[in-house]
Structure formats: structure tokens, C-alpha cells
Amino acid sequence: MTPLAASGGTDPGRFSGRGVLRRIGRIGRRVGPGRLLAGGLLVLLLLVRITDPPAVEALRLRTFDAMQALAPRVPPAERPVAIVDVDEASLGEFGQWPWTRTRLAAICRALQEAGAALVAFDIVFSEPDRLSPPLLARTVPNLSEAARADLRAQPDSDAVFAAAIGRMPVVLGQTATTTPVAWTGDGPPPQTGTAVVGTHPDPETALVAFPGLVRNLPVLERAAAGRGVFTISPERDGVVRRVPLVLRAGGTVVPTLALDILRVATGADTLLIRTDEAGVVSLRLPDLTVPTDPRGQIWVRFGPHDPGLYVSARDVLNGTVPPGRFRDRIVLVGTSSVGLLDNRTTPLDRAMPGVEVHAQLLENLLTGTTLTVPNEAVLIAVGATAAASLAIILVAPILGALGLLLFGAVVAALFVVASWHLFSGHGILFDATYPLLATSLVYLTLVFTNYFREQAGRRRIRLAFGRYLSPDLVEQLALSPEPLRLGGVEQRLTIMFSDVRGFTTIAEFYKTDPAGLTALMNRFLTPLTNAILDRKGTIDKYMGDAIMAFWNAPLPNAEHEAHAAAAALDMLARMDALNAARRTEAESGGHPVLPLDVGIGINTGDCVVGNMGSDLRFDYSVLGDPVNVASRLEGQSKFYGVKIVLGEPTAQAIRDRFPVLEIDLLQVKGKTEPVALFTLVGDEAFRRSERFGQLAARHAGMIAAYRARHWDETEAAAQACRALAVGLRIDGLYALYAERAEAFRREPPPEGWNGVTVATTK
């Protein structure tokens, strides 16, 4: 004995691998497998939110879209912005785009005279006007020298446009590109000044960046009071939700169109960019500070497309705009024409003109209605997810199933209310979807863990009693361990009986091969069973070569008659396929084959369905008179020479969908009242065919002539129906009516005969 062991010291085994596993097992039993699993899932979910994969971001963005759709931005009563729209009407009157710059100069002069505070173009003029007279003098062929001289003497269109721009505050648009673009002017291009204040070592690296910047013609750039980039980059799903206010394009920091409009409107020369370690924090102009995300972007709170913002450029040029429409307003010149391809998808509209996106952004900035996402959004989401999920994990064993459900509902409601309050009251976008999803998954993990524990208990019951009870009873006992009771409920059901005709002859053929007979039975019972189960039927029992089935129990089935009819047709089709396969096998093997033929009876009515039997043994089955009638109908299929016999309730329920023909009025054995018999001769497509229409009319005439004792007409109609029914497998029915007509012609039925046939066998 070692000194340590002799003195009662610590057992070295506790530090071995087996000892660690035992300790983990004790902790697991104390905490519970469900809580351990839920805790592990929570850690994984928190890591997912921190990494923020595209699927999580897409869910968050869709939720923000839904909030905007529920509470879109309400425009101010006095609109600070208006849009001059180069719309379809303008293009129709003044010709295709691009227009000559003299016409754009005319728009500038008209807006100046109308009292516009500032004009901005959501258009870039990077190339000379192709319609400028001096340019035409150089490029148009076959002009006389006098005409060329006259064109050269006229003013350059771009110079006219530049002069109009220089007479009032005008901001020109620029566009960012994915390829570098060279500046064509002399000297450096005009540029808005920027100043950076903050702790970020290189804020330009945080901005949205493009390699190139397409500027306007130098003469226009120098004449303009400002220049801003109108490029709008949507999210991954193509929706515009946030736009940059500053970006890096062509190697320099440039403002976007909306921001430079505000800079010119406030008279500022420089943009102040405030940063921190993460990137951009805000942008500053006199009397205006705009918080942004670290990339210099802001979230736009959209309103729906607003036609009230627009004035057609045609009306501006024609001087038909109401006085005061543009006074003291910022006027954006752009296009809504579909052919000019400047439409954007927003959370509220699938095709909002890009110029209106800039207009709504301007109104956001001027009225302080932009949306914000806190830079700490990830930490907030992670903290909220962890707090709610841990609370659910801790209280789960205490509250029970109902209490836990109510607690989870309260947590979910708090998330939703907080998210909506922050959005509607403060313009803050708080992501409640991920905390909701994560806590729901944690909750479901706890629920399903309990469920699997219950399932394990049920498996133990099945193992314990499976050798002594039928599988059905074992399953019921596992689901409801309390003692099973006898009894049933009344339910309207459709019942089917099917039987193989001539099975005695087939069995005689296999009298020396009982195993072969068993294999044959399995071979035809399997497809018949599958046809029933595929149409939501319930197999009641097998009776040798016969099958009893029903529909509308134990699960409700609103179309139980139609499903039974479809199953019957499928059973015939599967039997045809089986017979074809057996014929092929017989031909290759050189032995005879007996074809299998099946008769089917279907009836509908109120029955009692449930556990039937004795205290010692019972089965889930169905009882009632409609069951007996269905059995009798199947027995009559051979007598009438048809494959399927329907009771009147079934036929009436499906006759508008399936091709149904009346067979006869029959008083079945053991019954005092006759029942109408019908047969099913095809599927729903055949019901709509012209051929069935003709057959149904001649068939009805045959039945009417038969009951009116017109035997010649009955026989003639039977022959005509037989010609129309080729391939429908009801020849025997028309042969029967022809024989009846011949027999009654020789020996008429007694007085008082009402056309009812009395069955002598079941």
C-alpha cells in the first residue's frame, strides 16, 4: 500500500480519462441532457451571429424591409424637393435622349426664373454635345462651305449650358465605375474639400471604393457650384436600403450627390468626416451632423413612390408649370423613362426611378428622418440572444411545458415590441429576428429533447409488449399508456371490397405448389394495397384474396369518395401491368398462365368506426349497413360484366368528376328496398371527352327504354353502346341487357314490374 493510499489521500484514478468521463456524466445527469444540448447550441448560434453569414444578413434586411412597409416615411407637408422629369411625354415631344445642351440650358433658365433654390442633375455629361453647331460643322458630311461657316459661327452648346449653370447654384452628377477613367481637362479637376477628424489611421480604406470616376466635361465641371456621385449600389438581393454619403472613386474622396447638394445649399466649402477606430462615425456640415455606419453609409427611410414630386420637363420647357411650384426648392433633374434604365428596387417599390431615391434621401437628411443601425448592433444582438436563451434554459425545468411556452411568448413579444418602438419612435433599426430565431431554436431543442426522452420510454414499452400484443395495440399503448377501451364513433365513410375472380381455379392450378400460390397472392395483393394507401385509404383486413378498405378514418378526408374511385382505377391498371408481366414470364418459360381479374364494390354511408372486438382482442375496424352493401356490390360485378360497381351515394358524390353510368335497380339478397347500381368506366379526363358524352346519352336511353318495356329500342341501344364502349371493359353489361330484351320479348314481365332486378345470390 502506498503512503498516499494508506493515509486516505486522493485517488489518482480521479484524474484519469475514465474519472473525467464519470465527472462529466454526473454533471450531465445533474444539469440534464436537454439543457446541455441547448447550451451548446446557444454557443454555436452566438458564433454564427458574430460572423454574420449572408443568410443571417438577408433575414435581417428582409425584416427591416417589412418594418418600412408597415410604417413608411410620411413626407413633410411642405416638400423641400421637386423633380423635373425627362419622362415619356417629354421624349415624345422633344425627341430621343440625349437632348442638346441648349435645351438643358433652357431648363436651367426656366428653373432660375421660377425661383428654384438649387438645381442638381442626376445625369453625367461626360461627352461633348453631339448636336452642338461647331461640332456638326466638323462632322456632318456633304455640307456646303457656307453652311459650315454658319454652323461654326453659332455658339457651342456646351458653352451655352455652362453659362446657364454658372448663373445659379447647380450641382452636377458624376458616376463611379469599376475601371479607371482619365480626366481630360487642363490642370486638376475641381474637387470638394474634405477634412478628417478622429482616430482612424486611414479612413479612406473604410469607404465604399470604385477604381474610376466619370466626370462631366471640364467646361461644365468648372462652371458648377458642386459635383456629387449619383452611383447607387444595391445590396446582394438587388434592393437599395443604404447609400454612401462619401466614397472613394478614382483615387480620391468624393461626396455623393445628395451630400454635395446640402453642402452647396449651406454654403460650406469643406466636408468634415469624423472617424473612430472602426471607421466613419458621422459627416458634418454647418448646422447638420449625419451619423453613418463605418463605411460612410446611411440607411434611407423610404416612402412609397410619390408622383407628386414630379414635374414633366415638357411642362418646364413649355412654360406651363404653376407659379410657385419650384420656389425655394431643391430641384433634381432626372428621368423616369423606362428606356433610360434608371429604376431601382427599394423596400417599398420594385421600380423607383433613381432620381427619386436621391430626392427621398435629401428629404431624409433635411427632416432628420434617416434610419440608424448602432455600431454596437452586433454586441446588442449577441447580448439579447444570450440573455433570453439562458433565461429559457434556466427556467425550463421549473415552469413545465405550458409555462415555458408562455414564458417564450413573453420573451418574443418583448423583442418585437422593443424592435418596433425603436424603429417607429426613434428611427433605430434593432435586429429582433436573430434573437427571436435563436431563442426559438433553443426552446425547440429543449422541447424536442423532452420529446425524444418520451419516445425512448415508448420504445421500451414496445420492446416489453411487442411479443405479446399486435403492433397496432402496442403503438396505441405506447402513445396512450392508459388502458384501451372498446367503442367507436359514427362517421361517414366510403368502403371498398375487392376480390380476385376465379381464384378457386387459380388455387387448383397451384395445388402442388402452395409456396407458389403464396408468392402469387403476395404479388397481386401488394400493388392493390399500394393503390389504396397511395389514395389515403385505410386497409381494414385481408380475407384470403380479398381486401376490405375504407376512407375518411382515422384521419378526415373531404374527398373520400373521389379517392376511393381513383384507387379502384389504379388497382385495375396495376392488375393489367401485373398480368402483362406474368404473360411475358410465361412465354419465356414455356408454361401456361392464368390471368388475374379483380372485381370491386364501393359504397358510401354512415358507419361506426373504432376499436371493435372483445375485452381480450379487438381491432380498428368499421361496422354498418353501408359495409354490407359494399360487399354485396362487389359480388355483383361479375354478374353485370363490369369491373367496378358503385353504390348510389358514392356515384352521386363523384359523377361530376368521374365517368359514371347507371347499371340497374337491384334488390340485393337480404334487403327489401332496391338500390341503384352504377359503374365507373374511366378517369377524370375521360369524363370530359366527347366519346363519354355520346356513350352516356345512349346508355341513358337504353335504361329508359328497358324500364318502359321497349325491348327493340333496348336491344338497339345496347348494341350502339357496345360499339361506343370498346376498350372500357363493360361489354358484359350490354350483352346482359340485349339478352334481357330478347327474353322479355318472348315472355314479358308481369304487370306491376318496375324494372327492379332481384338478386338470388350475395
ABEGO torsion letter per residue (X at the ends): XBAAAAAGBBBAAAABAAAAAAAAAAAAAAAEAAAAAAAAAAAAAAAAAAAGBAAAAAAAAAAAAAAAAABBBBBBABBABBBBBBBAAAAAAAEBOBBBAAAAAAAAAAAAAAGBABBBBABBBABBBAABAAAAAAABBGBBAAAAAAAAABBBAAAAAAAAAAABBBBBBBBBBABBBBBABBEBBBBBBBBBBEABABAAAABBBBABBBBBBAAAAAABABBBBABBBBBAAGBBABBBABBBBGGBBBBBAAAAAAAAAAGBABBBBBBBAAEBABBBBBGBBBBBBAAGBBBBBBBBBBAAABBBAAAAAAGABBBGAABGBBBBBBBABAAAGABBBBAABABBBAAAAAAAAAAAAAAGABBBBBAAAAAAAAAAAAAAAAAAAAAAAAAEAAAAAAAAAAAAAAAAAAAAAAAAAAGBBBBAAAAAAAAAAAAAAAAAAAAAAAAAAAAAAAAAAAAABBAAAAAAAAABABBBBBEBBBBBBBBBBBBBBGAAAAAAAAAABAAAAAAAAAAAAAAAAAAAAAAGBBBABBBEABBBBBBGOABBBAAAAAAAAAAAAAAAAAAAAAAAAAAAAAAAAGBBBBBBBBBBBBBBEBBBBEBBEBAABBBBBBBEAAAAAAAAAAAAAAAAGBABBBBAAAAAAAAAABBBBBABBBBBBGBABBBBBBBBAEBAAAAABAAAAAAAAAAAAAAAAAAAGBAAAAAAAAAAAAAAABGAGAAAAAAAAAAAAAAAAABBBBBGBAGBBBBABX
